[in-house]
Amino acid sequence: MIYISEISTTAPEKGRNATEDKVYKILDKLHISYERVDNDVVESMDECKEIDQALGTEIRKSIFLCNQKKTSFFLVVMPADKQLDTAELSKKIGVSKLSFASGELMEEHLGTKPGSASIMGLVNDEDDYVQLIIDKEVTQEEWFGCNPGINTAHLKMKTDDLLKKFLPHIYHKAKIVEL
C-alpha cells in the first residue's frame, strides 16, 4: 500500500518543483478544474493502480522518445496497460529508429526526471522541440490522469480541457494516432 492523500481541488500550498508550480498556475489561470492527490513516490504504471482507484480515472503512461540523431523528440501518451511498438509508431509518424531518450534529455526538454514523464512537462518545452503523440483511445475518454511534473502527486481533469484549453495555451498540438 502506498500513501495517498485525500482528494484536493486546489494547488498545494508550496510547490515541490518548478514544473508543478507552472502547471497549477496555468490550470488556475484557465479555470480548468481538477482533482489532485499527493502520494508516495511511484515509478511504474503498476504502482499507479491505487492512485487510479483514488482518483477514479487511469493515470496515463507517458514515454519520452527521440530519433537516432537525438534531434527530434516525442512524448507518447497512451493507456497504462498498452505496450508501445516503436517500429510501428516510427512508420505511422514517418521517423525512423525511435528509441528511449536519456534522462538528461528528458530533464532538458520536459523539466522532469525519469519516472515523472508527463504531458504536463510540456510547459517547459517553450521552443516546441517535443512533438506530442496521444493514443486515440486516450482522447475518447472523459477523464485524463497524469502527474503534474513530479511523481509524488497526480491529477484528474477532463480530457477536453487538456486538449482544447491546456495544450493550446502552451502552444502544443497533439498528433492523435492509433497505437
Backbone as a ProteinNet text record, in pm:
[ID]
protein_1_A
[PRIMARY]
MIYISEISTTAPEKGRNATEDKVYKILDKLHISYERVDNDVVESMDECKEIDQALGTEIRKSIFLCNQKKTSFFLVVMPADKQLDTAELSKKIGVSKLSFASGELMEEHLGTKPGSASIMGLVNDEDDYVQLIIDKEVTQEEWFGCNPGINTAHLKMKTDDLLKKFLPHIYHKAKIVEL
[TERTIARY]
84.4	0	88	54.1	125.4	37.6	101.2	26.7	-36.9	-165.8	-237.4	-321.2	-305.8	-379	-526.9	-602	-740.4	-736.8	-845.4	-853.2	-866	-792	-798.5	-832.4	-894.4	-926.6	-851.3	-746.4	-663.9	-516.7	-434.5	-290	-233.4	-121.6	-57.3	-7.1	3.3	47	185	274.8	411.2	452.2	488.4	528.7	654	662.1	777.8	880.2	838.3	934.8	875.1	958.5	915.6	807.9	819.9	720.8	583	576.3	448.5	388.1	470.4	420.8	361.4	430.7	380.8	247.8	238.9	117.6	-3.2	6.7	-107.9	-143.5	-42.3	-67.3	-148.7	-110.8	-182.6	-323.7	-337.5	-470.6	-563.9	-513	-595.4	-627.7	-527.9	-548.9	-656.5	-656.9	-751.8	-884.8	-896	-1016.3	-1047.2	-942.9	-959.3	-969.1	-1083.6	-1098.6	-1026.3	-975.7	-900.4	-914.8	-887	-875.3	-730	-675.6	-533.7	-515.4	-420.8	-377.7	-226	-176.7	-34	-14.3	100.6	124.3	272.3	301.8	440.4	493.4	623.9	686.7	637	594.1	558.7	643.5	696.7	784	741.4	625.3	577	425.7	374	229.1	157.5	221.5	161	138.9	236.4	224.1	113.7	76.9	-26.8	-169	-186.1	-320.6	-399	-332.1	-400.6	-441.9	-359.8	-392	-510.5	-512.3	-626.1	-755.9	-754.8	-875.4	-911.8	-812.9	-839.8	-900.3	-850	-897.7	-1014.9	-1036.3	-1146.8	-1117.8	-991.1	-951.5	-813.5	-778.3	-647.8	-539.4	-427.8	-310.1	-250.5	-226.5	-178.6	-27.7	14.1	156.3	213.2	328.5	397.8	538.4	574.5	704.9	775.9	899.3	977.5	1076.5	1061.4	1141.7	1218.1	1317.9	1390.3	1428	1467	1516.8	1662.7	1720.2	1855.9	1959.4	1940.1	2036.3	2013.5	1906.6	1868.7	1842.7	1775	1741.2	1590.4	1513.2	1367.1	1319.7	1224.5	1177.6	1027	980	838.9	794.9	680.8	619.2	494.9	494.8	384.3	299.4	170.2	77.2	-23.4	-37.9	-120.4	-180.4	-276.7	-331.2	-219.8	-235.6	-133	-98.4	-196.7	-172.3	-129.4	-119.7	-78.5	74	122.1	266	292.6	402.4	437.2	527.4	486.9	568.3	635.5	763	830.3	847.7	863.7	877.7	748.1	635.7	505.2	482.2	513.5	496.8	587.1	709.7	803	740.4	677.2	612.7	498.1	416.9	298.9	334.6	446.4	481.3	595.3	647.2	749.8	885.5	920.6	1050.6	1115.8	1236.2	1299.9	1375.7	1382.5	1461.8	1434.8	1313.6	1281.1	1341	1388.2	1437.3	1408.4	1427.6	1404.2	1509.1	1464.6	1557.6	1618.5	1735.2	1805.1	1735.7	1766.9	1715.6	1759.6	1882.2	1932.8	1849.4	1817.9	1736.6	1594.5	1542.2	1408.5	1407.4	1509.9	1517.6	1531.8	1612.4	1635	1506	1428.4	1311.3	1179.4	1165.3	1039	1052.2	1174.7	1194.6	1159.2	1158	1122.9	1227.2	1234.3	1327.8	1261.6	1340.9	1282.5	1190.3	1076.6	975.5	869.7	895.2	799.9	757.5	786.3	744.8	594.2	551.6	409.9	382.7	260.9	218.1	235.2	228.2	242.7	383.9	482.2	619.3	633.9	535.4	541.7	536.9	499.4	504.2	647.3	744.9	886.1	942.6	865.4	910.7	872.1	926.1	886.7	930.1	1031.8	1078.4	1012.2	916.7	838.2	925	1021.3	1106.1	1036.5	943.3	881.8	747.1	733	605.7	522.9	400.8	311.1	231.3	234.5	157.5	67.4	-63.2	-158.6	-233.9	-242.5	-320.5	-466.3	-528.4	-667.7	-759.4	-733.5	-814.5	-819.5	-707.1	-698.2	-788.9	-793.4	-871.6	-1021.6	-1062.3	-1204.5	-1259.8	-1174.2	-1218.5	-1256.2	-1352.1	-1395.1	-1286.2	-1214.3	-1116.8	-974.3	-881.6	-739.5	-664.8	-579	-499	-351.1	-275.8	-131	-68.4	63.7	127.7	155	173.1	196.8	344.6	423.2	565.9	650.1	585.8	654.4	574	642.5	569.9	522.7	512.8	455.7	321.8	263.3	129.6	68.3	-64.6	-134.3	-262.3	-301.8	-417.3	-519.3	-643.1	-751.1	-820.5	-838	-908.3	-985.1	-1072.2	-1146.3	-1047.6	-1057.2	-971.3	-992.3	-1115.8	-1143.6	-1071.1	-1064.7	-993	-844.3	-789.9	-649.6	-626.2	-708.6	-688.5	-727	-832.1	-885	-846.7	-799.3	-760.7	-612.1	-569.8	-433.4	-328.6	-339.4	-237.9	-230.7	-342.8	-331.1	-264.7	-291.2	-232.3	-79.7	-27.6	118.3	174.2	91.7	132.5	176.1	101.8	127.6	0.2	16.9	-95.3	-62.9	-160.8	-140	-162.7	-76.1	-98.3	-167.1	-289.4	-367.6	-339.1	-295.1	-253.9	-314.2	-353.5	-397.5	-274	-248.4	-130.3	-167.4
-119.8	0	125	216	343.8	449.7	551.1	662.9	742.5	771.9	860.1	954.1	1083.2	1184.1	1184.4	1261.6	1290	1371.9	1368.9	1447	1595.3	1676.4	1822	1879.3	1996.6	2061.7	2193.9	2209.9	2330.6	2290.9	2384.5	2361.4	2343.1	2271.7	2259.6	2397.3	2413.8	2543.6	2582.4	2486	2515.5	2413.4	2461.6	2372.7	2294.9	2176.7	2091.7	2098.4	2149.6	2178.2	2283.2	2339.2	2449.6	2406.1	2284.4	2235.6	2229.1	2169.3	2157.5	2295.8	2390.8	2527	2587.6	2571.7	2624.8	2560.6	2428.7	2354.9	2407.5	2418.4	2465.2	2609.1	2690.6	2830.5	2838	2756.1	2754.6	2698.4	2587.9	2529.2	2630.2	2701.1	2801	2919.3	2964.7	3078.2	3046	2922	2881	2831.2	2835.5	2787.6	2642.2	2561.9	2418.1	2351	2289	2221.7	2087.4	2048.2	1923.5	1869.6	1743.3	1679.9	1636.7	1648.6	1621	1535.9	1443	1370.6	1380.2	1377.1	1361.3	1214.9	1162	1020	991.5	870.6	825.7	821.9	823	814	689.1	706.6	592.8	602.4	489.1	490.5	391.5	327.9	234.6	247.1	200.8	206.4	112.9	3.1	-87.2	-14.8	65.6	139.9	245.2	285.8	388.9	334	203	144.6	192.3	206.9	256	402.2	478.9	619.6	626.4	536.5	528	513	422.6	397.8	520	585.1	702.6	816.8	838.1	948.5	909.3	780.6	737.3	753.3	749.6	751.3	689.5	650.4	588.7	693.2	675.7	757.9	707	796.3	758.6	739.2	645.3	618.4	725.5	780.9	879.5	828.8	823.8	771.8	878.2	909.5	1012.6	944.8	974.1	910.3	1013.6	964.2	1051.5	972.1	1045.7	979.7	940.2	869.7	817.9	928.6	1042.9	1153.6	1238.7	1209.1	1286.2	1433.3	1452.6	1588.4	1611.4	1503.4	1513.4	1434.9	1495	1434.9	1417.8	1312.1	1275.6	1234	1286.1	1240	1162.7	1033.7	946.4	920.7	950	931.9	824.9	724.1	609.1	543.4	451.6	378.8	304	293.5	234.3	90.9	14.2	-127.6	-160.6	-58.9	-82.4	-86.6	-173.3	-178.1	-96	-22.7	59.1	-19.7	-26.8	-86.6	30.1	55.4	173.4	162.7	40	23.3	63.3	20.8	56.1	207.1	265.4	410	485.3	438.2	500.8	512.1	403.6	403.6	504.5	507.6	594.4	742.1	778.5	920.6	957.6	858.2	885.7	921	861.6	885.3	748.9	732.3	601.2	589.2	468.6	431.7	516.7	509.2	575	494.6	563.9	495.8	582.9	524.7	599.5	709.1	828.4	939.8	928.3	983	975.6	1061.8	1032.1	1112.1	1257.1	1279.1	1416.2	1494	1427.8	1494.8	1518.4	1426	1444.2	1565.8	1577.3	1693.9	1822.8	1819.4	1938.7	1986.2	1893.7	1931.9	1933.4	1844.8	1838.3	1890.3	1910.2	1958.2	1854.3	1726.2	1619.4	1509.3	1435	1323.3	1194.1	1094.8	965.5	915.1	858.6	816.1	922.8	1043.1	1153.6	1210.9	1141.8	1191.9	1213.6	1326.2	1361	1464.4	1463.6	1564.2	1704.6	1715.4	1845.5	1901.5	1815.4	1861.7	1949	1943.2	2027	2176.2	2213.3	2354.8	2407.2	2316.9	2355.9	2351.4	2304.4	2290.9	2417.2	2529.3	2657.9	2674.9	2601.3	2611	2507.6	2432.7	2335.1	2229.1	2175.4	2068	1932.7	1918.3	1788.9	1778.2	1675.5	1650.4	1558.4	1598.9	1521.6	1424.9	1298.6	1194.1	1128.7	1132.3	1073.4	960.5	848.1	735.7	779.2	746.4	784.1	741.1	622.8	570.1	667.6	731.7	827.5	947.7	994.4	1114.5	1090.3	963	929.4	910.9	917.7	904.3	1040.9	1042.5	1168.5	1229.4	1144.9	1191.8	1158.6	1244.3	1225.5	1231.7	1134.4	1131.8	1136.1	1215.8	1227.4	1287.6	1295.5	1369	1511.4	1604	1744.4	1777.9	1677.6	1701.5	1648.3	1579.4	1518	1393.6	1282.8	1157.9	1134.9	1242.5	1234.2	1307.1	1332.8	1392.8	1349.5	1345.2	1308.5	1388.4	1412.5	1495.8	1418.3	1462.4	1415	1539.5	1543.4	1655.5	1603.7	1685.9	1649	1642.9	1537.6	1524.4	1642.1	1686.2	1801.9	1926.9	1948.7	2064.5	2056.3	1936.7	1917.1	1950	1891.4	1905.2	2041.8	2102	2226	2353.6	2341.7	2461.5	2459.8	2353.3	2349.2	2345.6	2246.8	2234.2	2357.2	2411.9	2535.1	2650.3	2659.1	2766	2755.7	2632.4	2616.3	2591	2621.3	2614.4	2474.5	2374.5	2238.3	2178.2	2101.3	2033.4	1884.5	1806.5	1661.6	1600.7	1507.8	1424	1298.8	1274	1159.9	1039.4	929.8	811.9	687.7	591.3	461.7	378.3	349.9	270	125.5
0	0	0	-88	-88.2	-21.7	30.8	89.1	-23.8	-7.7	-100	-14.9	-36.8	41.5	4	78.7	40.9	-88	-162	-285.9	-253.9	-327.6	-315.1	-452.5	-453.2	-580.7	-596.1	-515.5	-522.8	-528.1	-570.5	-577.9	-438.2	-427.1	-296.2	-250.9	-120.2	-66.8	-118.1	-115.6	-158.6	-262.5	-378.7	-487	-452.6	-511.5	-484.9	-595.6	-710.7	-818	-911.4	-997.1	-1083.3	-1182.5	-1234	-1330.8	-1265.8	-1148.6	-1078.1	-1053	-1011.5	-987	-1114.3	-1228.2	-1356.1	-1392.7	-1375.8	-1413.5	-1337.1	-1205.1	-1126.1	-1158.9	-1185.2	-1221.3	-1350.7	-1450.6	-1578.5	-1562.2	-1490.1	-1469.1	-1403	-1302.9	-1233.2	-1324.9	-1402	-1492.8	-1596.7	-1645.7	-1749.1	-1691.5	-1559.7	-1490.6	-1525.1	-1530.1	-1553.6	-1417.2	-1391.9	-1262.4	-1266.9	-1152.8	-1140.7	-999.5	-987.1	-856.5	-845.1	-724.3	-703	-578.4	-585.1	-465.5	-456.6	-335.1	-310.3	-274.1	-307.6	-284.6	-265.5	-215.8	-210.8	-353.7	-368.1	-499.4	-572.1	-697.4	-783.2	-909.5	-951.5	-1068.5	-1175.9	-1157	-1259.1	-1270.4	-1382.1	-1402.8	-1305.3	-1267.3	-1167.8	-1035.9	-996.4	-870	-877.5	-997	-1013.3	-998.1	-996.3	-989.7	-866.8	-753.1	-632.9	-650.2	-719.9	-747.1	-842.6	-942.7	-1035.5	-955.5	-858.8	-778	-695.4	-636.2	-552.2	-634.3	-756	-840.2	-930.3	-947.8	-1033.8	-1181.4	-1218.7	-1359.9	-1372.2	-1493.3	-1513.7	-1534.2	-1464.1	-1489.7	-1621.1	-1713.2	-1846.3	-1848	-1930.2	-1948.3	-2041.4	-2005.2	-2087.9	-2115	-2242.7	-2282.8	-2365.9	-2326.3	-2394.3	-2489.4	-2619.5	-2723.1	-2805	-2878.3	-2971.2	-3095.6	-3200.8	-3320.7	-3297.6	-3394	-3378.4	-3356.5	-3422.3	-3410.5	-3285.4	-3212.6	-3093.5	-3126.8	-3242.9	-3285.7	-3287.1	-3279.7	-3273.9	-3152.2	-3079.8	-2955.1	-2958	-2892.1	-2894.6	-2755.4	-2711.9	-2588.1	-2629.1	-2598.9	-2635.9	-2511.1	-2522.3	-2410.3	-2451.6	-2364.6	-2400.6	-2276.8	-2296.4	-2182.3	-2107.7	-1977.4	-1891.6	-1928.4	-1974.1	-1998.3	-2140.5	-2226.4	-2365.3	-2374.3	-2461.9	-2489.9	-2615.7	-2615.6	-2731.3	-2825.6	-2951.1	-3055.9	-3127.8	-3095.9	-3151.5	-3303.1	-3354.8	-3500.1	-3570.9	-3514.7	-3572.9	-3564.2	-3448.3	-3431.6	-3530.1	-3546.7	-3641.3	-3779.8	-3825.2	-3956.9	-3961.4	-3855.1	-3854.1	-3856.2	-3793.2	-3787	-3882.2	-3954.9	-4054.4	-3997.5	-3884.4	-3822.6	-3801	-3854.5	-3840.4	-3709.2	-3662	-3544.2	-3420.6	-3369.9	-3243.3	-3128.5	-3027.4	-2908	-2786.1	-2669	-2546.1	-2533	-2500.6	-2480.1	-2340.5	-2324.1	-2194.6	-2088.6	-1964.7	-1853.3	-1863.8	-1912.2	-1927	-2029.4	-2141.4	-2243.2	-2192.8	-2113.6	-2056.3	-1964	-1879.6	-1790.2	-1869.2	-1975.2	-2056.5	-2123.8	-2179.7	-2258.6	-2181.3	-2083.3	-2008.5	-1864.9	-1820	-1683.4	-1578.2	-1617.4	-1524.1	-1529.3	-1421.4	-1411.7	-1460.8	-1499.6	-1536.4	-1424.9	-1465.1	-1367.6	-1346.8	-1397.8	-1384.4	-1518.8	-1628.5	-1759.8	-1757.7	-1810.1	-1808.3	-1916.9	-1964.7	-2061.6	-2002.4	-1871.4	-1805.2	-1818.7	-1842.5	-1862.7	-1986.2	-2076.3	-2196.5	-2163.5	-2041.2	-2002.4	-2010.2	-2004.3	-2011.3	-2152.9	-2247.8	-2386.4	-2465.2	-2423.7	-2480.5	-2625.4	-2668.5	-2807.4	-2897.8	-2842.1	-2918.3	-2986.7	-2913.2	-2963.8	-2955.7	-2862.8	-2835.8	-2906.8	-2990.2	-3056.6	-2968	-2941.5	-2857.8	-2943.3	-2903.7	-2971.8	-2867.7	-2893	-2798.5	-2867.2	-2797.8	-2849	-2859.3	-2971.6	-2997.2	-2882.8	-2828	-2717.8	-2599.1	-2569.8	-2458.2	-2484.1	-2608.4	-2641	-2634	-2637.8	-2636.8	-2495.7	-2395.7	-2256.7	-2199.4	-2107.7	-2046.7	-1958.8	-1886.4	-1787.5	-1829.4	-1784.2	-1811.1	-1678.5	-1654.7	-1532	-1564.2	-1486.5	-1506.3	-1380.9	-1379.7	-1270.7	-1317.9	-1222.9	-1260.8	-1281.1	-1320.1	-1339	-1225.2	-1132.7	-1019.7	-982.2	-955.2	-933.9	-790.3	-713.9	-578.5	-571.6	-687.6	-695.3	-828.7	-832.8	-956.2	-969.8	-1095.4	-1127.1	-1208.8	-1198.1	-1283.8	-1337.6	-1470	-1531.6	-1652.2	-1705.4	-1825.8	-1943.5	-2023.4	-2140.2	-2234.8	-2251.4	-2337.5	-2290	-2157.9	-2105	-2138.8	-2130.8	-2164.9	-2312.9	-2399.4	-2543.7	-2599.1	-2544.9	-2603.8	-2529.9	-2406.4	-2330.2	-2294.1	-2222.5	-2169.5	-2281.2	-2371.3	-2476.9	-2567.3	-2614.5	-2695.5	-2618.3	-2488.9	-2407.9	-2404.8	-2405.6	-2402.3	-2544	-2645	-2785.9	-2829.1	-2787	-2830	-2887.6	-2990.8	-3053.6	-3053.4	-3017.6	-3013.6	-3150.9	-3184.8	-3303.4	-3249.7	-3295.3	-3247.6	-3338.3	-3277.2	-3351.8	-3286.1	-3367.1	-3310.9	-3285.3	-3159	-3123.6	-3098.5
[MASK]
+++++++++++++++++++++++++++++++++++++++++++++++++++++++++++++++++++++++++++++++++++++++++++++++++++++++++++++++++++++++++++++++++++++++++++++++++++++++++++++++++++++++++++++++++++

